[in-house]
Amino acid sequence: MLTKNTIEIFAVTMSKMLSLQIPPQQSGKVHSKFKNGLNVQFGDNLLYIGALGTPLSAFGMLVTKADLIQLLDNIQVGEIVISKDKRFVFYTTQGIINLEYINVEYVDLGIPNIKYSIEKIANNKLYAHLSGLELDKRTGMTLDDREKKYIARLITTSKEDYQENLEIIKFFTGRGIGLTPSGDDLLLGFSFALRIFNQGACWLLCMRKITAQQLTTPISIAYAQALLSGYVSLNCLNLALVLDTQDTEKIKTVVDDVAAFGYTSGYDTLYGFWLGLCFLINYKK
């Protein structure tokens, strides 16, 4: 039963995309919780709540570490959350938690329009650094003979071939284990590389079609929907922003930040991003 205990906590930072998606008044539930954050589900949309000092998600907000600890200590997966009046109300067996987001900093995680030339990628320092990491050995993919064949198709076939795109995307969607399977993360990284160079319109259309079929986990779907709406997490955004830098230490820091996400999710995303750059190099030959 609910007690009379009420905890007040406050959001500090919020993704601008999330601010556009929050329902004015809707019932949801705690979808999943982790050591450093949690997801709340409202219909088909997810809200990720993390702690200050961790990367902001495209569909996320950050609270202080102390507030996050209070939240995680008092909620359970499946408990009801109500969105109303610039706050989220968590109804838990421990009491009520009000998470307000009245005075927050809004962060634009929109994918930038970069002017970097595709012809320069082969000699790019970020591309060279990623190539030296042997990402195929760090991914969560098994990379058996069948997967290797689809990887080859991913980086060599035309992204204007509608049926080919659908087959490749469907193959990788949901492939692997976890809340964001490795195949989904790979597709995310690959699509992000194409998106920042304004390439692959047909590919992205096919991504939208397969994503709408909900063939994988809700969290993977949320990341894909954000990308297709033009938004990514802060760590991914930083990849695009270091494309034209000559600062190798800065590149290493940004790549390490992406790699640190999840068990293999970060490396899977980097592998997909690197494959996207490989495709763009082949595309321009």
ZADO-1210 file (C-alpha; in nm, 4 decimals, padded with zeros to 6 digits):
<atoms>
<atom x="00.0000" y="00.0000" z="00.0000" code="MET" pos="1"/>
<atom x="00.1025" y="00.3602" z="-00.0535" code="LEU" pos="2"/>
<atom x="00.2251" y="00.5457" z="00.2505" code="THR" pos="3"/>
<atom x="00.2057" y="00.9180" z="00.3157" code="LYS" pos="4"/>
<atom x="00.5759" y="00.9554" z="00.2371" code="ASN" pos="5"/>
<atom x="00.6438" y="01.1949" z="-00.0490" code="THR" pos="6"/>
<atom x="00.9862" y="01.2583" z="-00.1997" code="ILE" pos="7"/>
<atom x="01.0521" y="01.5700" z="-00.4077" code="GLU" pos="8"/>
<atom x="01.3297" y="01.5567" z="-00.6667" code="ILE" pos="9"/>
<atom x="01.4160" y="01.7873" z="-00.9559" code="PHE" pos="10"/>
<atom x="01.5455" y="01.7476" z="-01.3098" code="ALA" pos="11"/>
<atom x="01.8485" y="01.9603" z="-01.3924" code="VAL" pos="12"/>
<atom x="01.9029" y="01.8929" z="-01.7635" code="THR" pos="13"/>
<atom x="01.6720" y="01.7652" z="-02.0362" code="MET" pos="14"/>
<atom x="01.7070" y="01.6797" z="-02.4040" code="SER" pos="15"/>
<atom x="01.5181" y="01.9229" z="-02.6239" code="LYS" pos="16"/>
<atom x="01.3721" y="01.6281" z="-02.8174" code="MET" pos="17"/>
<atom x="01.2289" y="01.4835" z="-02.4967" code="LEU" pos="18"/>
<atom x="01.0694" y="01.8169" z="-02.4112" code="SER" pos="19"/>
<atom x="00.8755" y="01.7923" z="-02.7375" code="LEU" pos="20"/>
<atom x="00.7606" y="01.4361" z="-02.6699" code="GLN" pos="21"/>
<atom x="00.6430" y="01.4508" z="-02.3099" code="ILE" pos="22"/>
<atom x="00.2686" y="01.3889" z="-02.2992" code="PRO" pos="23"/>
<atom x="00.0690" y="01.6635" z="-02.1194" code="PRO" pos="24"/>
<atom x="-00.1070" y="01.4052" z="-01.9049" code="GLN" pos="25"/>
<atom x="-00.0604" y="01.0332" z="-01.9464" code="GLN" pos="26"/>
<atom x="-00.0141" y="00.7183" z="-01.7432" code="SER" pos="27"/>
<atom x="00.3027" y="00.5159" z="-01.7878" code="GLY" pos="28"/>
<atom x="00.5189" y="00.2689" z="-01.5995" code="LYS" pos="29"/>
<atom x="00.8754" y="00.2056" z="-01.4908" code="VAL" pos="30"/>
<atom x="01.0105" y="00.0030" z="-01.7825" code="HIS" pos="31"/>
<atom x="01.3594" y="-00.0882" z="-01.6583" code="SER" pos="32"/>
<atom x="01.6168" y="00.0186" z="-01.4004" code="LYS" pos="33"/>
<atom x="01.9954" y="-00.0024" z="-01.3931" code="PHE" pos="34"/>
<atom x="02.2823" y="00.0925" z="-01.1656" code="LYS" pos="35"/>
<atom x="02.3044" y="00.4406" z="-01.3189" code="ASN" pos="36"/>
<atom x="01.9541" y="00.5163" z="-01.4430" code="GLY" pos="37"/>
<atom x="01.6070" y="00.3994" z="-01.5398" code="LEU" pos="38"/>
<atom x="01.3568" y="00.4063" z="-01.8240" code="ASN" pos="39"/>
<atom x="00.9934" y="00.5110" z="-01.7956" code="VAL" pos="40"/>
<atom x="00.7545" y="00.4099" z="-02.0736" code="GLN" pos="41"/>
<atom x="00.4613" y="00.6205" z="-02.1924" code="PHE" pos="42"/>
<atom x="00.2839" y="00.4419" z="-02.4751" code="GLY" pos="43"/>
<atom x="00.5430" y="00.3971" z="-02.7505" code="ASP" pos="44"/>
<atom x="00.7835" y="00.6537" z="-02.6026" code="ASN" pos="45"/>
<atom x="01.0589" y="00.6107" z="-02.3463" code="LEU" pos="46"/>
<atom x="01.2051" y="00.8554" z="-02.0962" code="LEU" pos="47"/>
<atom x="01.5549" y="00.7828" z="-01.9636" code="TYR" pos="48"/>
<atom x="01.6530" y="00.9346" z="-01.6284" code="ILE" pos="49"/>
<atom x="02.0232" y="00.9443" z="-01.5466" code="GLY" pos="50"/>
<atom x="02.2616" y="01.1269" z="-01.3150" code="ALA" pos="51"/>
<atom x="02.4499" y="01.4480" z="-01.3765" code="LEU" pos="52"/>
<atom x="02.7951" y="01.3658" z="-01.5059" code="GLY" pos="53"/>
<atom x="02.6689" y="01.0854" z="-01.7309" code="THR" pos="54"/>
<atom x="02.5899" y="01.1280" z="-02.1027" code="PRO" pos="55"/>
<atom x="02.2511" y="01.2789" z="-02.1826" code="LEU" pos="56"/>
<atom x="02.0284" y="01.0562" z="-02.3961" code="SER" pos="57"/>
<atom x="01.8262" y="01.1906" z="-02.6881" code="ALA" pos="58"/>
<atom x="01.5154" y="01.0930" z="-02.4890" code="PHE" pos="59"/>
<atom x="01.6625" y="01.1661" z="-02.1489" code="GLY" pos="60"/>
<atom x="01.6878" y="01.3946" z="-01.8500" code="MET" pos="61"/>
<atom x="01.9471" y="01.4177" z="-01.5735" code="LEU" pos="62"/>
<atom x="01.9017" y="01.4642" z="-01.1991" code="VAL" pos="63"/>
<atom x="02.1599" y="01.4951" z="-00.9231" code="THR" pos="64"/>
<atom x="02.3296" y="01.1735" z="-00.8139" code="LYS" pos="65"/>
<atom x="02.1615" y="01.2007" z="-00.4736" code="ALA" pos="66"/>
<atom x="01.8167" y="01.2334" z="-00.6329" code="ASP" pos="67"/>
<atom x="01.8822" y="00.9412" z="-00.8661" code="LEU" pos="68"/>
<atom x="01.9830" y="00.7229" z="-00.5713" code="ILE" pos="69"/>
<atom x="01.6577" y="00.8135" z="-00.3956" code="GLN" pos="70"/>
<atom x="01.4627" y="00.7289" z="-00.7073" code="LEU" pos="71"/>
<atom x="01.6328" y="00.3943" z="-00.7688" code="LEU" pos="72"/>
<atom x="01.6062" y="00.2954" z="-00.4026" code="ASP" pos="73"/>
<atom x="01.2307" y="00.3508" z="-00.3960" code="ASN" pos="74"/>
<atom x="01.0959" y="00.2256" z="-00.7291" code="ILE" pos="75"/>
<atom x="01.0355" y="-00.1120" z="-00.8856" code="GLN" pos="76"/>
<atom x="00.9920" y="-00.2111" z="-01.2490" code="VAL" pos="77"/>
<atom x="00.6250" y="-00.2043" z="-01.3482" code="GLY" pos="78"/>
<atom x="00.5150" y="00.0640" z="-01.1005" code="GLU" pos="79"/>
<atom x="00.2863" y="00.3414" z="-01.2257" code="ILE" pos="80"/>
<atom x="00.4137" y="00.6833" z="-01.3343" code="VAL" pos="81"/>
<atom x="00.1849" y="00.9740" z="-01.4222" code="ILE" pos="82"/>
<atom x="00.2940" y="01.2686" z="-01.6379" code="SER" pos="83"/>
<atom x="00.1187" y="01.5944" z="-01.5423" code="LYS" pos="84"/>
<atom x="00.1838" y="01.9616" z="-01.4708" code="ASP" pos="85"/>
<atom x="00.5583" y="01.9669" z="-01.5489" code="LYS" pos="86"/>
<atom x="00.6294" y="01.6695" z="-01.3298" code="ARG" pos="87"/>
<atom x="00.6323" y="01.2922" z="-01.3236" code="PHE" pos="88"/>
<atom x="00.4604" y="01.1277" z="-01.0286" code="VAL" pos="89"/>
<atom x="00.5889" y="00.7826" z="-00.9306" code="PHE" pos="90"/>
<atom x="00.3426" y="00.5751" z="-00.7304" code="TYR" pos="91"/>
<atom x="00.5519" y="00.3214" z="-00.5434" code="THR" pos="92"/>
<atom x="00.5071" y="00.0786" z="-00.2571" code="THR" pos="93"/>
<atom x="00.7339" y="00.3129" z="-00.0555" code="GLN" pos="94"/>
<atom x="00.5272" y="00.6234" z="-00.1214" code="GLY" pos="95"/>
<atom x="00.4994" y="00.8971" z="-00.3841" code="ILE" pos="96"/>
<atom x="00.7910" y="01.0533" z="-00.5695" code="ILE" pos="97"/>
<atom x="00.7454" y="01.3834" z="-00.7536" code="ASN" pos="98"/>
<atom x="01.0033" y="01.4509" z="-01.0213" code="LEU" pos="99"/>
<atom x="00.9642" y="01.8131" z="-01.1344" code="GLU" pos="100"/>
<atom x="01.1179" y="01.9621" z="-01.4497" code="TYR" pos="101"/>
<atom x="01.0139" y="02.3257" z="-01.4266" code="ILE" pos="102"/>
<atom x="01.3564" y="02.4905" z="-01.4139" code="ASN" pos="103"/>
<atom x="01.5736" y="02.2759" z="-01.6400" code="VAL" pos="104"/>
<atom x="01.8466" y="02.3379" z="-01.8935" code="GLU" pos="105"/>
<atom x="01.7349" y="02.2200" z="-02.2376" code="TYR" pos="106"/>
<atom x="02.0129" y="02.0652" z="-02.4473" code="VAL" pos="107"/>
<atom x="01.9869" y="02.0388" z="-02.8251" code="ASP" pos="108"/>
<atom x="02.1120" y="01.6965" z="-02.9320" code="LEU" pos="109"/>
<atom x="02.0069" y="01.7471" z="-03.2925" code="GLY" pos="110"/>
<atom x="02.2383" y="01.5919" z="-03.5527" code="ILE" pos="111"/>
<atom x="02.4494" y="01.8764" z="-03.6960" code="PRO" pos="112"/>
<atom x="02.4817" y="01.9602" z="-04.0633" code="ASN" pos="113"/>
<atom x="02.8545" y="01.9137" z="-04.1087" code="ILE" pos="114"/>
<atom x="03.0429" y="02.0398" z="-04.4127" code="LYS" pos="115"/>
<atom x="03.3182" y="01.7779" z="-04.4017" code="TYR" pos="116"/>
<atom x="03.3839" y="01.6248" z="-04.7433" code="SER" pos="117"/>
<atom x="03.3225" y="01.2530" z="-04.7959" code="ILE" pos="118"/>
<atom x="03.6353" y="01.2438" z="-05.0108" code="GLU" pos="119"/>
<atom x="03.8449" y="01.3273" z="-04.7032" code="LYS" pos="120"/>
<atom x="03.7213" y="01.0371" z="-04.4872" code="ILE" pos="121"/>
<atom x="03.9922" y="00.7924" z="-04.5974" code="ALA" pos="122"/>
<atom x="04.2594" y="01.0252" z="-04.4543" code="ASN" pos="123"/>
<atom x="04.0554" y="01.1348" z="-04.1524" code="ASN" pos="124"/>
<atom x="04.2080" y="01.0964" z="-03.8038" code="LYS" pos="125"/>
<atom x="03.8841" y="00.9745" z="-03.6454" code="LEU" pos="126"/>
<atom x="03.8490" y="00.7101" z="-03.9187" code="TYR" pos="127"/>
<atom x="04.2138" y="00.6077" z="-03.8711" code="ALA" pos="128"/>
<atom x="04.1684" y="00.5772" z="-03.4936" code="HIS" pos="129"/>
<atom x="03.8553" y="00.3632" z="-03.5321" code="LEU" pos="130"/>
<atom x="04.0300" y="00.1453" z="-03.7927" code="SER" pos="131"/>
<atom x="04.3112" y="00.0753" z="-03.5458" code="GLY" pos="132"/>
<atom x="04.0761" y="-00.0490" z="-03.2738" code="LEU" pos="133"/>
<atom x="03.9865" y="-00.3741" z="-03.4538" code="GLU" pos="134"/>
<atom x="03.6232" y="-00.3177" z="-03.3692" code="LEU" pos="135"/>
<atom x="03.5168" y="-00.6450" z="-03.5279" code="ASP" pos="136"/>
<atom x="03.6896" y="-00.8179" z="-03.2338" code="LYS" pos="137"/>
<atom x="03.5150" y="-00.6013" z="-02.9729" code="ARG" pos="138"/>
<atom x="03.1585" y="-00.6173" z="-03.0983" code="THR" pos="139"/>
<atom x="02.8921" y="-00.8320" z="-02.9385" code="GLY" pos="140"/>
<atom x="02.8189" y="-00.9811" z="-03.2804" code="MET" pos="141"/>
<atom x="02.9395" y="-01.3389" z="-03.3286" code="THR" pos="142"/>
<atom x="03.0503" y="-01.2527" z="-03.6824" code="LEU" pos="143"/>
<atom x="02.9951" y="-01.6024" z="-03.8140" code="ASP" pos="144"/>
<atom x="03.0085" y="-01.6611" z="-04.1901" code="ASP" pos="145"/>
<atom x="02.6480" y="-01.5482" z="-04.2415" code="ARG" pos="146"/>
<atom x="02.6939" y="-01.2277" z="-04.0444" code="GLU" pos="147"/>
<atom x="03.0177" y="-01.1536" z="-04.2304" code="LYS" pos="148"/>
<atom x="02.8327" y="-01.1840" z="-04.5608" code="LYS" pos="149"/>
<atom x="02.5748" y="-00.9294" z="-04.4452" code="TYR" pos="150"/>
<atom x="02.8507" y="-00.6989" z="-04.3195" code="ILE" pos="151"/>
<atom x="03.0041" y="-00.7139" z="-04.6692" code="ALA" pos="152"/>
<atom x="02.6673" y="-00.6309" z="-04.8236" code="ARG" pos="153"/>
<atom x="02.6223" y="-00.3479" z="-04.5759" code="LEU" pos="154"/>
<atom x="02.9346" y="-00.1637" z="-04.6930" code="ILE" pos="155"/>
<atom x="02.9273" y="-00.2464" z="-05.0649" code="THR" pos="156"/>
<atom x="02.5692" y="-00.2520" z="-05.1927" code="THR" pos="157"/>
<atom x="02.3753" y="00.0555" z="-05.3037" code="SER" pos="158"/>
<atom x="02.1752" y="00.2232" z="-05.0333" code="LYS" pos="159"/>
<atom x="01.9214" y="00.3240" z="-05.2962" code="GLU" pos="160"/>
<atom x="01.8180" y="-00.0405" z="-05.3437" code="ASP" pos="161"/>
<atom x="01.4964" y="-00.0554" z="-05.1417" code="TYR" pos="162"/>
<atom x="01.4604" y="-00.4348" z="-05.1181" code="GLN" pos="163"/>
<atom x="01.8290" y="-00.4865" z="-05.0448" code="GLU" pos="164"/>
<atom x="01.8102" y="-00.2294" z="-04.7659" code="ASN" pos="165"/>
<atom x="01.5070" y="-00.3948" z="-04.6107" code="LEU" pos="166"/>
<atom x="01.6723" y="-00.7368" z="-04.6134" code="GLU" pos="167"/>
<atom x="01.9940" y="-00.6116" z="-04.4525" code="ILE" pos="168"/>
<atom x="01.8171" y="-00.4033" z="-04.1870" code="ILE" pos="169"/>
<atom x="01.5805" y="-00.6864" z="-04.0998" code="LYS" pos="170"/>
<atom x="01.8740" y="-00.9269" z="-04.0671" code="PHE" pos="171"/>
<atom x="02.0527" y="-00.7130" z="-03.8085" code="PHE" pos="172"/>
<atom x="01.7415" y="-00.5934" z="-03.6226" code="THR" pos="173"/>
<atom x="01.7161" y="-00.7669" z="-03.2852" code="GLY" pos="174"/>
<atom x="02.0293" y="-00.9737" z="-03.3517" code="ARG" pos="175"/>
<atom x="02.2089" y="-01.0464" z="-03.0282" code="GLY" pos="176"/>
<atom x="02.1110" y="-01.0265" z="-02.6640" code="ILE" pos="177"/>
<atom x="02.0414" y="-00.7484" z="-02.4163" code="GLY" pos="178"/>
<atom x="01.8146" y="-00.4468" z="-02.3891" code="LEU" pos="179"/>
<atom x="01.9810" y="-00.3067" z="-02.7017" code="THR" pos="180"/>
<atom x="02.0955" y="-00.6060" z="-02.9110" code="PRO" pos="181"/>
<atom x="02.4280" y="-00.5700" z="-03.0912" code="SER" pos="182"/>
<atom x="02.2685" y="-00.5725" z="-03.4354" code="GLY" pos="183"/>
<atom x="02.0496" y="-00.2757" z="-03.3412" code="ASP" pos="184"/>
<atom x="02.3474" y="-00.0764" z="-03.2132" code="ASP" pos="185"/>
<atom x="02.5397" y="-00.1560" z="-03.5300" code="LEU" pos="186"/>
<atom x="02.2511" y="-00.0272" z="-03.7432" code="LEU" pos="187"/>
<atom x="02.2314" y="00.2846" z="-03.5285" code="LEU" pos="188"/>
<atom x="02.6005" y="00.3654" z="-03.5761" code="GLY" pos="189"/>
<atom x="02.5879" y="00.2919" z="-03.9486" code="PHE" pos="190"/>
<atom x="02.2774" y="00.5039" z="-04.0037" code="SER" pos="191"/>
<atom x="02.4252" y="00.7878" z="-03.7991" code="PHE" pos="192"/>
<atom x="02.7335" y="00.7974" z="-04.0233" code="ALA" pos="193"/>
<atom x="02.5131" y="00.8224" z="-04.3328" code="LEU" pos="194"/>
<atom x="02.2851" y="01.0777" z="-04.1708" code="ARG" pos="195"/>
<atom x="02.5586" y="01.3268" z="-04.0796" code="ILE" pos="196"/>
<atom x="02.6826" y="01.3233" z="-04.4405" code="PHE" pos="197"/>
<atom x="02.3262" y="01.3614" z="-04.5730" code="ASN" pos="198"/>
<atom x="02.3458" y="01.0292" z="-04.7560" code="GLN" pos="199"/>
<atom x="02.1239" y="00.7201" z="-04.7733" code="GLY" pos="200"/>
<atom x="01.7748" y="00.8709" z="-04.7923" code="ALA" pos="201"/>
<atom x="01.6327" y="00.5392" z="-04.9111" code="CYS" pos="202"/>
<atom x="01.8238" y="00.3512" z="-04.6397" code="TRP" pos="203"/>
<atom x="01.6813" y="00.5760" z="-04.3694" code="LEU" pos="204"/>
<atom x="01.3325" y="00.5308" z="-04.5153" code="LEU" pos="205"/>
<atom x="01.3791" y="00.1545" z="-04.4849" code="CYS" pos="206"/>
<atom x="01.5056" y="00.1966" z="-04.1284" code="MET" pos="207"/>
<atom x="01.1837" y="00.3818" z="-04.0489" code="ARG" pos="208"/>
<atom x="00.9759" y="00.1027" z="-04.2033" code="LYS" pos="209"/>
<atom x="01.1480" y="-00.1765" z="-04.0091" code="ILE" pos="210"/>
<atom x="01.1521" y="00.0256" z="-03.6850" code="THR" pos="211"/>
<atom x="00.7752" y="00.0710" z="-03.7124" code="ALA" pos="212"/>
<atom x="00.7349" y="-00.3080" z="-03.7171" code="GLN" pos="213"/>
<atom x="00.8752" y="-00.3225" z="-03.3594" code="GLN" pos="214"/>
<atom x="01.0861" y="-00.6342" z="-03.4185" code="LEU" pos="215"/>
<atom x="01.3260" y="-00.5605" z="-03.1330" code="THR" pos="216"/>
<atom x="01.3343" y="-00.4166" z="-02.7806" code="THR" pos="217"/>
<atom x="01.1578" y="-00.0918" z="-02.6807" code="PRO" pos="218"/>
<atom x="01.4898" y="00.0732" z="-02.5886" code="ILE" pos="219"/>
<atom x="01.6448" y="-00.0054" z="-02.9275" code="SER" pos="220"/>
<atom x="01.3305" y="00.1230" z="-03.0960" code="ILE" pos="221"/>
<atom x="01.3515" y="00.4466" z="-02.8952" code="ALA" pos="222"/>
<atom x="01.7118" y="00.5043" z="-03.0059" code="TYR" pos="223"/>
<atom x="01.6217" y="00.4350" z="-03.3692" code="ALA" pos="224"/>
<atom x="01.3191" y="00.6652" z="-03.3569" code="GLN" pos="225"/>
<atom x="01.5322" y="00.9419" z="-03.2083" code="ALA" pos="226"/>
<atom x="01.7923" y="00.9047" z="-03.4835" code="LEU" pos="227"/>
<atom x="01.5267" y="00.9080" z="-03.7526" code="LEU" pos="228"/>
<atom x="01.3880" y="01.2256" z="-03.5951" code="SER" pos="229"/>
<atom x="01.7343" y="01.3801" z="-03.6134" code="GLY" pos="230"/>
<atom x="01.8553" y="01.3327" z="-03.2544" code="TYR" pos="231"/>
<atom x="02.1241" y="01.1183" z="-03.0892" code="VAL" pos="232"/>
<atom x="02.2847" y="01.0840" z="-02.7467" code="SER" pos="233"/>
<atom x="02.5517" y="01.3333" z="-02.6447" code="LEU" pos="234"/>
<atom x="02.8315" y="01.0787" z="-02.6879" code="ASN" pos="235"/>
<atom x="02.7277" y="01.0008" z="-03.0451" code="CYS" pos="236"/>
<atom x="02.6858" y="01.3693" z="-03.1216" code="LEU" pos="237"/>
<atom x="03.0455" y="01.4242" z="-03.0141" code="ASN" pos="238"/>
<atom x="03.1623" y="01.1725" z="-03.2758" code="LEU" pos="239"/>
<atom x="03.0286" y="01.3987" z="-03.5473" code="ALA" pos="240"/>
<atom x="03.1840" y="01.7040" z="-03.3859" code="LEU" pos="241"/>
<atom x="03.5393" y="01.5598" z="-03.3906" code="VAL" pos="242"/>
<atom x="03.5345" y="01.4600" z="-03.7559" code="LEU" pos="243"/>
<atom x="03.7313" y="01.7677" z="-03.8564" code="ASP" pos="244"/>
<atom x="03.9656" y="01.7891" z="-03.5572" code="THR" pos="245"/>
<atom x="04.3366" y="01.7109" z="-03.5692" code="GLN" pos="246"/>
<atom x="04.3511" y="01.6640" z="-03.1933" code="ASP" pos="247"/>
<atom x="04.4171" y="01.2912" z="-03.1498" code="THR" pos="248"/>
<atom x="04.3729" y="01.3041" z="-02.7709" code="GLU" pos="249"/>
<atom x="04.0304" y="01.4631" z="-02.8083" code="LYS" pos="250"/>
<atom x="03.9334" y="01.1956" z="-03.0608" code="ILE" pos="251"/>
<atom x="04.0491" y="00.9205" z="-02.8235" code="LYS" pos="252"/>
<atom x="03.8496" y="01.0703" z="-02.5363" code="THR" pos="253"/>
<atom x="03.5300" y="01.0924" z="-02.7427" code="VAL" pos="254"/>
<atom x="03.5679" y="00.7374" z="-02.8756" code="VAL" pos="255"/>
<atom x="03.6434" y="00.6017" z="-02.5272" code="ASP" pos="256"/>
<atom x="03.3293" y="00.7728" z="-02.3951" code="ASP" pos="257"/>
<atom x="03.1162" y="00.5993" z="-02.6593" code="VAL" pos="258"/>
<atom x="03.2895" y="00.2642" z="-02.6033" code="ALA" pos="259"/>
<atom x="03.2206" y="00.2786" z="-02.2275" code="ALA" pos="260"/>
<atom x="02.8430" y="00.2685" z="-02.2786" code="PHE" pos="261"/>
<atom x="02.6801" y="-00.0607" z="-02.1840" code="GLY" pos="262"/>
<atom x="02.8411" y="-00.4041" z="-02.2001" code="TYR" pos="263"/>
<atom x="02.9138" y="-00.4047" z="-02.5750" code="THR" pos="264"/>
<atom x="02.6654" y="-00.1403" z="-02.6939" code="SER" pos="265"/>
<atom x="02.9294" y="00.1306" z="-02.7243" code="GLY" pos="266"/>
<atom x="03.1625" y="-00.0852" z="-02.9308" code="TYR" pos="267"/>
<atom x="02.8716" y="-00.2115" z="-03.1418" code="ASP" pos="268"/>
<atom x="02.7735" y="00.1486" z="-03.2181" code="THR" pos="269"/>
<atom x="03.1331" y="00.2423" z="-03.3013" code="LEU" pos="270"/>
<atom x="03.1626" y="-00.0636" z="-03.5263" code="TYR" pos="271"/>
<atom x="02.8488" y="00.0386" z="-03.7123" code="GLY" pos="272"/>
<atom x="02.9708" y="00.3980" z="-03.7395" code="PHE" pos="273"/>
<atom x="03.3064" y="00.2817" z="-03.8772" code="TRP" pos="274"/>
<atom x="03.1280" y="00.0547" z="-04.1269" code="LEU" pos="275"/>
<atom x="02.9231" y="00.3569" z="-04.2327" code="GLY" pos="276"/>
<atom x="03.2430" y="00.5505" z="-04.3008" code="LEU" pos="277"/>
<atom x="03.3763" y="00.2508" z="-04.4952" code="CYS" pos="278"/>
<atom x="03.0624" y="00.2499" z="-04.7071" code="PHE" pos="279"/>
<atom x="03.0949" y="00.6214" z="-04.7778" code="LEU" pos="280"/>
<atom x="03.4551" y="00.5731" z="-04.8886" code="ILE" pos="281"/>
<atom x="03.3477" y="00.2916" z="-05.1241" code="ASN" pos="282"/>
<atom x="03.0538" y="00.5000" z="-05.2416" code="TYR" pos="283"/>
<atom x="03.2814" y="00.7793" z="-05.3598" code="LYS" pos="284"/>
<atom x="03.5300" y="00.5543" z="-05.5418" code="LYS" pos="285"/>
</atoms>
